[in-house]
Amino acid sequence: MSIALLVALLFVASLSVLAEQAVDGARSDHSPALLARLVREPPVRVKPVVVAVGNYITGSIDTATYAVTEVLNGSLSTNVVVLFDGGTAPRELPKVAILLLLPFSDDAAYAPGKAAWRGVFPYTPEKWEEMKKADFEELAKNKPELQIPLSEAIHLVEQDWLEKGAGSEAVQAGKYDAIRTGFGWIICTLIPTDEQNVFIPVGLHTVTDDLLIRKSTALSNRAIVTTNGEVFYQ
């Protein structure tokens, strides 16, 4: 299983997704101690966003359905289900909203960073004109000064493992494959084996810049790190 597919599956479980847009270049501001915990220099992959206007139909604590009336770029179905983490939405979602979305199927999309306030905000003519002039590539990623450092994201992952019953020795022995996304990190925890550069994936965490953390089951049986720094999941 390729790392691109692994990343996509983390977001959407078994659903198919749109291809990710890879950003050239890797982050190089990590300390030697941190890099020692990683199996490679973290790549950066940012999914393109779609900007639209929609009329509110219905919603719940972590979803909202909007009837799309206009799309600036990309495509969305007539009715789109917006998914986000519960607690990130206002008490009442806007009846007419500007939508900033990461589609993963014909009729469903995530708010960036799974934060409702990043993807659904009240429509005004002034804000819509502003969005028309926006750089869509910049909209797809958080400002550098607002990004959570990888060291902090890994600390949150380790705390989550400890809370779930993993021993401190096991946590310290683990390695990580980290990928920077538009609004957070995807971190795969890897356990070393007796074979050099062969690891067992034991879990996937998403840590957002808003300090939301979610864990899912690893989707492959082993990971192989090549001499040139590529990671292959099988």
PAZAPA-4460 file (N, C-alpha, C; in steps of 0.05 Angstrom, whole numbers, plus 32768, in hexadecimal, padded with zeros to 4 digits):
% residues 234
    n_x    n_y    n_z   ca_x   ca_y   ca_z    c_x    c_y    c_z   seq   type   mol
   8011   7FE8   8000   8000   8000   8000   8012   8019   8000     1      M     A
   800D   802B   7FEE   801D   8043   7FEC   8017   8056   8002     2      S     A
   802A   8068   8009   8025   807C   801E   800E   808F   8017     3      I     A
   800C   8095   7FFC   7FF6   80A7   7FF4   7FDB   809B   7FFA     4      A     A
   7FD9   8080   7FF4   7FBF   8073   7FFA   7FBB   8071   8018     5      L     A
   7FD0   806D   8027   7FCE   806B   8044   7FC3   8085   804F     6      L     A
   7FCD   809C   8046   7FC4   80B6   804F   7FA7   80BA   8048     7      V     A
   7F9F   80B2   8030   7F83   80B6   8028   7F71   80A5   8039     8      A     A
   7F79   808C   803E   7F68   807B   804E   7F64   8084   806A     9      L     A
   7F79   8091   8075   7F76   809C   8090   7F5F   80AF   8092    10      L     A
   7F5B   80C0   807D   7F45   80D4   807E   7F2A   80C8   8079    11      F     A
   7F29   80B3   8068   7F0F   80AB   805F   7F09   808E   8063    12      V     A
   7F19   8080   8073   7F15   8064   8078   7F16   8055   805D    13      A     A
   7F01   8047   8056   7F01   8037   803E   7EF7   8045   8026    14      S     A
   7EF0   805E   8028   7EE6   806D   8011   7EFC   8076   8000    15      L     A
   7EF7   8078   7FE6   7F0C   8082   7FD4   7F0C   80A0   7FD6    16      S     A
   7F24   80AC   7FCF   7F27   80C9   7FD2   7F34   80D4   7FB9    17      V     A
   7F33   80EF   7FB8   7F41   80FC   7FA2   7F5F   80FB   7FA7    18      L     A
   7F6E   80FC   7F92   7F8B   80FB   7F96   7F95   8113   7FA5    19      A     A
   7FAA   810E   7FB5   7FB6   8124   7FC4   7FCA   8133   7FB2    20      E     A
   7FCD   814D   7FB8   7FE0   815E   7FAB   7FF9   815F   7FBC    21      Q     A
   800F   8155   7FB2   8028   8155   7FC1   8036   8170   7FBD    22      A     A
   8041   817A   7FD3   8050   8193   7FD2   806D   818C   7FD2    23      V     A
   807C   8196   7FBE   8098   8190   7FBD   80A7   819B   7FD5    24      D     A
   80BC   818C   7FDD   80CC   8195   7FF3   80C2   818A   800D    25      G     A
   80D5   8186   8020   80CE   817B   803A   80D6   818E   804F    26      A     A
   80C9   818C   8066   80D0   819D   807D   80EB   8195   8087    27      R     A
   80FC   81A9   808D   8117   81A3   8096   811D   81B1   80B0    28      S     A
   8109   81B8   80BF   810D   81C7   80D8   810A   81B6   80F0    29      D     A
   810F   819C   80ED   810C   8189   8103   8127   8184   8110    30      H     A
   8127   8180   812A   813F   817B   8139   814A   815F   8134    31      S     A
   8164   815B   8138   816F   8140   8135   8161   812B   8146    32      P     A
   815A   8133   815F   814C   8120   8171   8131   8117   8165    33      A     A
   8123   812B   815A   8109   8124   814E   810D   8113   8135    34      L     A
   8120   811A   8124   8125   810B   810C   812C   80EE   8112    35      L     A
   8139   80EA   8129   8140   80CF   8130   8128   80BD   8136    36      A     A
   8111   80CA   813C   80F9   80BB   8141   80E9   80B6   8127    37      R     A
   80F1   80C3   8111   80E3   80C1   80F8   80F1   80AD   80E5    38      L     A
   80E2   80A0   80D4   80EE   808E   80C0   80F5   809D   80A6    39      V     A
   80ED   80B6   80A4   80F5   80C6   808D   80EE   80E3   8093    40      R     A
   80FA   80F5   8084   80F3   8112   8086   80D5   8114   807D    41      E     A
   80C5   8122   808D   80A8   8122   8087   80A2   8130   806C    42      P     A
   8094   8122   805A   808B   812F   8042   8072   8141   8048    43      P     A
   806C   8152   8035   8055   8164   8037   8041   815D   8021    44      V     A
   8028   8157   8029   8014   8152   8015   7FFB   8162   801C    45      R     A
   7FF2   8172   8009   7FDB   8184   800E   7FC5   817E   7FF9    46      V     A
   7FAD   8179   8003   7F97   8174   7FF1   7F8B   818E   7FE7    47      K     A
   7F83   8190   7FCE   7F77   81A9   7FC5   7F5B   81AD   7FD1    48      P     A
   7F55   81C6   7FD6   7F3B   81CD   7FE1   7F28   81D6   7FCB    49      V     A
   7F0E   81D3   7FD0   7EF9   81DD   7FBF   7EEA   81F3   7FCE    50      V     A
   7EE5   8209   7FC1   7ED7   8220   7FCD   7EBC   8223   7FC0    51      V     A
   7EA7   8225   7FD1   7E8C   8225   7FC6   7E7A   8235   7FD8    52      A     A
   7E61   8239   7FCF   7E4B   8245   7FDF   7E36   8230   7FE2    53      V     A
   7E2A   822E   7FFA   7E14   821A   7FFD   7DFF   8224   8010    54      G     A
   7DE7   8219   800D   7DD0   821E   801F   7DCD   8207   8032    55      N     A
   7DCB   820D   804B   7DC8   81F8   8060   7DAF   81E8   805D    56      Y     A
   7DB2   81CD   805F   7D9B   81BB   805E   7D96   81AF   8079    57      I     A
   7DAA   81A1   8084   7DA8   8194   809E   7DC3   8190   80A9    58      T     A
   7DC4   8189   80C3   7DDE   8185   80D0   7DDC   8176   80EA    59      G     A
   7DF4   816F   80F5   7DF5   8161   810E   7E0E   816B   811C    60      S     A
   7E17   815D   8131   7E2E   8167   8140   7E48   8166   8130    61      I     A
   7E4A   8155   811C   7E62   8153   810C   7E5F   8152   80EE    62      D     A
   7E47   8159   80E5   7E42   815A   80C8   7E2E   8171   80C2    63      T     A
   7E2F   817A   80A9   7E1C   818D   809F   7E18   8189   8081    64      A     A
   7E00   8189   8078   7DFA   8186   805C   7DF2   81A0   8050    65      T     A
   7E00   81A7   803A   7DFA   81C1   802C   7DF3   81BB   800F    66      Y     A
   7DE0   81CB   8004   7DDA   81CB   7FE8   7DEC   81DF   7FDA    67      A     A
   7DFD   81D5   7FC9   7E12   81E6   7FBC   7E05   81F6   7FA6    68      V     A
   7E0A   8211   7FA7   7DFE   8223   7F93   7E13   822E   7F80    69      T     A
   7E2C   822E   7F89   7E42   8239   7F78   7E5C   822E   7F81    70      E     A
   7E6D   8228   7F6E   7E88   821D   7F73   7E9D   822D   7F65    71      V     A
   7EB2   8235   7F73   7EC7   8245   7F67   7EDB   8234   7F58    72      L     A
   7EE1   821D   7F63   7EF6   820B   7F57   7EEF   81EE   7F5E    73      N     A
   7EF7   81DC   7F4E   7EF1   81C0   7F53   7ED4   81BA   7F4E    74      G     A
   7ECA   81A5   7F5C   7EAE   819D   7F58   7EA4   8191   7F72    75      S     A
   7E8A   8194   7F76   7E7C   8189   7F8D   7E60   817F   7F83    76      L     A
   7E55   816C   7F91   7E3A   8163   7F8A   7E26   8179   7F92    77      S     A
   7E0D   8177   7F88   7DF9   818A   7F8E   7DF5   818E   7FAC    78      T     A
   7DF4   8178   7FBA   7DF3   8178   7FD8   7E0D   816B   7FE2    79      N     A
   7E1A   8179   7FF4   7E33   816E   7FFF   7E31   816C   801D    80      V     A
   7E3B   8156   8028   7E3C   8152   8045   7E58   815A   804E    81      V     A
   7E58   816E   8060   7E72   8178   806A   7E77   816A   8085    82      V     A
   7E8E   815E   8088   7E95   8150   80A1   7EAA   8160   80B1    83      L     A
   7EA7   8160   80CB   7EBA   816E   80DC   7EB9   8161   80F8    84      F     A
   7ECB   8168   8109   7ECB   815E   8124   7EB6   816C   8134    85      D     A
   7EA8   815D   8144   7E94   8168   8156   7EA1   817C   8169    86      G     A
   7E93   8192   816E   7E9E   81A6   8180   7EAD   81BD   8171    87      G     A
   7EB1   81B9   8157   7EBE   81CF   8148   7EAA   81E1   8139    88      T     A
   7E91   81DA   813A   7E7C   81EA   812C   7E6F   81FD   8140    89      A     A
   7E65   8213   8135   7E56   8225   8146   7E3B   8219   814E    90      P     A
   7E2D   8225   8161   7E13   821A   8169   7E00   8218   8152    91      R     A
   7E01   822C   8140   7DF0   822C   8128   7E01   8231   8110    92      E     A
   7E00   821E   80FD   7E10   8221   80E5   7E02   8236   80D2    93      L     A
   7E12   8244   80C2   7E06   8259   80B1   7DF3   824D   809C    94      P     A
   7DDC   825A   8098   7DC9   8251   8084   7DD3   8253   8068    95      K     A
   7DE2   8268   8063   7DF0   826B   8049   7E0E   826D   8050    96      V     A
   7E1E   825B   8045   7E39   8259   804E   7E4D   8258   8037    97      A     A
   7E64   8263   803C   7E7B   825E   802A   7E88   8245   8034    98      I     A
   7E8D   8232   8022   7E98   8218   8029   7EB4   8215   801F    99      L     A
   7EC6   820D   8030   7EE2   8208   8029   7EE6   81EA   802F   100      L     A
   7EE8   81D9   801B   7EE5   81BC   8020   7EFB   81AC   8013   101      L     A
   7EFF   8194   801F   7F11   8180   8014   7F00   8168   800C   102      L     A
   7EF7   8166   7FF3   7EE5   8150   7FEB   7EF4   8135   7FEC   103      P     A
   7EE5   8120   7FF3   7EF0   8105   7FF1   7EDD   80F2   7FE3   104      F     A
   7EC5   80FB   7FDD   7EB2   80EA   7FCD   7EA0   80FE   7FBE   105      S     A
   7E8D   80F3   7FAF   7E7C   8104   7F9E   7E6B   8117   7FAF   106      D     A
   7E63   810E   7FC7   7E50   811E   7FD6   7E59   8123   7FF3   107      D     A
   7E73   8121   7FF9   7E7C   8126   8014   7E98   8133   8014   108      A     A
   7E9D   8143   8028   7EB7   8151   802A   7EBD   8158   8047   109      A     A
   7ED7   815B   804C   7EE0   8163   8067   7EE5   8181   8067   110      Y     A
   7EDF   818D   807E   7EE9   81A8   8083   7F07   81A6   8088   111      A     A
   7F17   81B9   8080   7F34   81B7   8084   7F3B   81B3   80A2   112      P     A
   7F4C   81A0   80A7   7F53   819B   80C3   7F3C   818F   80D2   113      G     A
   7F26   8187   80C4   7F0D   817E   80D0   7F02   8191   80E5   114      K     A
   7F08   81AB   80E1   7EFD   81C0   80F2   7EE7   81CF   80E2   115      A     A
   7ECF   81CE   80ED   7EB8   81DA   80DF   7EBD   81F8   80D8   116      A     A
   7EC9   8206   80EB   7ECD   8223   80E7   7EE1   8229   80D1   117      W     A
   7EF1   8215   80C9   7F03   8219   80B2   7EF5   8215   8097   118      R     A
   7EE0   8205   8097   7ED3   81FE   807E   7EB8   8209   8079   119      G     A
   7EAB   8213   808E   7E8F   821E   808B   7E8D   8238   8099   120      V     A
   7E89   824E   808A   7E86   8268   8097   7E72   8278   8089   121      F     A
   7E66   828C   8096   7E4F   829A   808B   7E56   82A8   8071   122      P     A
   7E43   82A7   805E   7E46   82B4   8044   7E41   82D2   8047   123      Y     A
   7E53   82E2   803C   7E4E   82FE   8037   7E59   8304   801B   124      T     A
   7E4E   8318   800D   7E58   831E   7FF3   7E75   8326   7FF4   125      P     A
   7E7D   8334   8009   7E99   833D   800B   7EAC   8326   800F   126      E     A
   7EA4   8312   8020   7EB5   82FB   8024   7EB7   82EA   800B   127      K     A
   7EA1   82E8   7FFC   7EA1   82D8   7FE4   7EB3   82E5   7FCF   128      W     A
   7EB2   82FF   7FCD   7EC5   830C   7FBA   7EE2   8308   7FC2   129      E     A
   7EE6   8307   7FDC   7F01   8302   7FE6   7F0A   82E6   7FDF   130      E     A
   7EF8   82D2   7FE1   7EFF   82B7   7FDB   7F05   82B4   7FBD   131      M     A
   7EF7   82C3   7FAC   7EFB   82C1   7F90   7F18   82C9   7F88   132      K     A
   7F23   82DB   7F98   7F3E   82E4   7F93   7F54   82D5   7FA1   133      K     A
   7F4B   82C1   7FB1   7F5E   82B3   7FC2   7F70   82A0   7FB2   134      A     A
   7F87   829A   7FBE   7F99   8285   7FB3   7F90   826A   7FBE   135      D     A
   7F85   8259   7FAD   7F7A   8240   7FB6   7F8F   822E   7FC3   136      F     A
   7FA7   8230   7FB8   7FBD   821F   7FC4   7FC3   8228   7FE1   137      E     A
   7FC1   8242   7FE6   7FC6   824C   8001   7FAF   8245   8013   138      E     A
   7F96   8245   8009   7F7F   823D   8019   7F81   8220   8022   139      L     A
   7F90   8210   8014   7F91   81F3   801A   7FA4   81ED   8031   140      A     A
   7FB2   8201   803B   7FC5   81FB   8051   7FC5   8211   8065   141      K     A
   7FCC   820A   807E   7FCC   821D   8094   7FE5   822F   8092   142      N     A
   7FE3   8247   809E   7FFA   8258   809F   8010   824B   80AF   143      K     A
   8029   824E   80A7   803F   8241   80B6   803F   8247   80D4   144      P     A
   8039   8260   80DB   803A   8267   80F7   8024   825A   8108   145      E     A
   8010   824F   80FA   7FFA   8242   8108   7FFC   8223   8108   146      L     A
   8011   8219   80FB   8014   81FC   80F9   8020   81F0   8113   147      Q     A
   8015   81DA   811C   8020   81CD   8134   803B   81C0   812D   148      I     A
   804F   81C4   813D   8069   81B8   8138   8067   8199   8139   149      P     A
   8076   818C   8128   8075   816F   8128   807C   8163   8143   150      L     A
   808F   816F   8151   8097   8165   816C   807F   8165   817F   151      S     A
   806E   8179   817D   8057   817B   818E   8042   8166   8186   152      E     A
   803F   8163   816C   802B   814F   8161   8033   8133   816A   153      A     A
   804D   812D   8169   8056   8112   8171   8052   810F   818F   154      I     A
   8057   8124   819E   8052   8123   81BB   8035   811B   81C1   155      H     A
   8023   8127   81B3   8006   8121   81B6   8000   8104   81AF   156      L     A
   800D   80FA   819A   800A   80DE   8192   8014   80CC   81A8   157      V     A
   802B   80D2   81B3   8036   80C1   81C8   8025   80C2   81E1   158      E     A
   801A   80D9   81E8   8008   80DB   81FF   7FEF   80CA   81FA   159      Q     A
   7FE6   80CA   81E1   7FCE   80BA   81DB   7FD4   809C   81DE   160      D     A
   7FEC   8093   81D5   7FF3   8077   81D8   7FF5   8070   81F6   161      W     A
   8001   8081   8206   8003   807C   8222   7FE8   807A   822F   162      L     A
   7FD6   808B   8228   7FBB   808B   8233   7FAC   8072   822B   163      E     A
   7FB3   8066   8214   7FA6   804E   820A   7FB3   8035   8215   164      K     A
   7FC7   8038   8227   7FD3   8021   8234   7FEE   8017   8229   165      G     A
   7FF9   8025   8216   8014   801D   820C   8028   8025   8221   166      A     A
   803B   8013   8226   8050   8019   8239   8064   802E   822F   167      G     A
   8070   803C   8241   8083   8052   823A   809A   8047   8229   168      S     A
   80A4   802F   822F   80BA   8024   8220   80B2   801E   8203   169      E     A
   809A   8014   8200   8090   800F   81E5   808C   8028   81D5   170      A     A
   8082   803D   81E3   807E   8057   81D6   8099   8063   81CD   171      V     A
   80AD   8061   81DE   80C7   806C   81D8   80D5   805C   81C2   172      Q     A
   80CE   8043   81BF   80DB   8032   81AA   80CE   8037   818F   173      A     A
   80B7   8043   818E   80A9   8047   8175   80B6   805B   8163   174      G     A
   80B2   8057   8149   80BB   806B   8135   80A2   8077   8128   175      K     A
   80A6   808C   8118   808F   8099   810D   8094   80A0   80EF   176      Y     A
   807E   809E   80E0   807E   80A8   80C5   806A   80BF   80C5   177      D     A
   8074   80D7   80C2   8063   80EF   80C4   8060   80FC   80A9   178      A     A
   8047   8105   80A3   8041   8114   808B   8033   812D   8092   179      I     A
   803C   8143   8087   802F   815D   808C   8019   8161   8077   180      R     A
   8001   8167   8081   7FEA   816D   8070   7FE4   818B   8072   181      T     A
   7FCE   8193   8066   7FC8   81B0   8065   7FC4   81BC   8081   182      G     A
   7FB8   81AD   8093   7FB1   81B8   80AD   7FB9   81A5   80C4   183      F     A
   7FCE   8196   80C1   7FD6   8184   80D6   7FEA   8170   80CD   184      G     A
   7FEC   815A   80DD   7FFF   8145   80D8   7FF0   812A   80D8   185      W     A
   7FF9   8118   80C7   7FF1   80FC   80C8   800A   80ED   80D1   186      I     A
   8007   80DE   80E7   801E   80D1   80F3   8018   80B3   80F6   187      I     A
   8028   80A3   80E9   8026   8086   80EC   803B   807C   8100   188      C     A
   8032   806E   8114   8045   8062   8128   804E   8047   811E   189      T     A
   8069   8044   811E   8076   802C   8114   8086   801E   8129   190      L     A
   8084   8004   812B   8093   7FF5   813E   80AA   7FE7   812F   191      I     A
   80C3   7FEA   8137   80D9   7FDC   8129   80D7   7FBE   812B   192      P     A
   80E1   7FB0   8117   80E3   7F93   8117   8100   7F8B   8116   193      T     A
   8105   7F70   8116   8120   7F66   8114   812C   7F6B   80F9   194      D     A
   811C   7F70   80E5   8125   7F76   80CA   812C   7F94   80C8   195      E     A
   8143   7F9A   80BD   814A   7FB6   80BA   8137   7FC5   80A7   196      Q     A
   812E   7FDD   80B0   811D   7FEE   80A0   8102   7FE2   809A   197      N     A
   80F9   7FCE   80AB   80DF   7FC3   80A9   80D1   7FC8   80C3   198      V     A
   80B8   7FD3   80C2   80A9   7FDB   80DA   808D   7FD0   80D9   199      F     A
   8081   7FCF   80F0   8064   7FC7   80F2   8054   7FE0   80F9   200      I     A
   8042   7FE9   80E7   8031   8000   80ED   801C   7FF8   8102   201      P     A
   801A   8007   8117   8007   8000   812C   7FF1   8015   8130   202      V     A
   7FF2   802B   8122   7FDC   803E   8125   7FE2   8057   8115   203      G     A
   7FCC   8065   810E   7FCE   807E   80FF   7FC1   8094   8110   204      L     A
   7FCE   80AA   8113   7FC3   80C1   8121   7FC2   80D9   810E   205      H     A
   7FAC   80E8   8110   7FAA   8102   8103   7FAB   8117   811A   206      T     A
   7FBE   8129   8118   7FC0   813F   812B   7FBD   8159   811C   207      V     A
   7FA8   8169   8122   7FA3   8181   8113   7FB1   8199   8120   208      T     A
   7FB3   81AE   8112   7FBF   81C7   811D   7FAE   81D3   8133   209      D     A
   7F95   81CA   8135   7F83   81D2   814B   7F84   81BF   8163   210      D     A
   7F98   81AD   8162   7F9D   819A   8178   7F87   8185   817B   211      L     A
   7F79   8180   8165   7F67   8169   8165   7F77   8150   815D   212      L     A
   7F72   813A   816B   7F81   8122   8165   7F6E   810B   8162   213      I     A
   7F72   80FA   814D   7F62   80E3   8148   7F74   80CC   8141   214      R     A
   7F6D   80B4   814B   7F7C   809C   8145   7F6B   8089   8135   215      K     A
   7F78   807B   8122   7F6A   8066   8113   7F7D   804E   8111   216      S     A
   7F72   8038   8109   7F82   801F   8107   7F95   8020   80F0   217      T     A
   7FAD   8016   80F3   7FC0   8014   80DD   7FB4   8002   80C7   218      A     A
   7FB8   800A   80AE   7FAB   7FFD   8098   7FBE   7FEB   8088   219      L     A
   7FD5   7FE4   8093   7FE7   7FD2   8086   7FF6   7FC2   809B   220      S     A
   8003   7FAC   8092   8010   7F9A   80A4   802D   7FA1   80AA   221      N     A
   8039   7FAE   8097   8055   7FB5   809B   805C   7FCD   8089   222      R     A
   8072   7FDA   8091   807C   7FF1   8082   809A   7FED   807D   223      A     A
   80A2   7FF2   8064   80BE   7FEF   805C   80C9   800A   8054   224      I     A
   80E0   8011   8060   80ED   802B   805A   8105   8025   8048   225      V     A
   8105   8031   8031   811A   802C   801E   8133   803E   8025   226      T     A
   8149   8037   8018   8161   8047   801D   815F   8064   8015   227      T     A
   814E   806A   8002   814A   8086   7FF9   8134   8094   8008   228      N     A
   812A   8088   801E   8117   8095   802F   80FA   8092   8027   229      G     A
   80F3   8081   8014   80D7   807C   800E   80CC   8068   8022   230      E     A
   80B2   8069   8027   80A4   8057   8039   808E   8048   8029   231      V     A
   808F   802E   802A   807B   801E   801C   806B   800E   8031   232      F     A
   8051   8010   8030   803F   8002   8043   8034   7FE9   8035   233      Y     A
   8035   7FD2   8042   802C   7FB9   8035   8017   7FAC   8047   234      Q     A
***
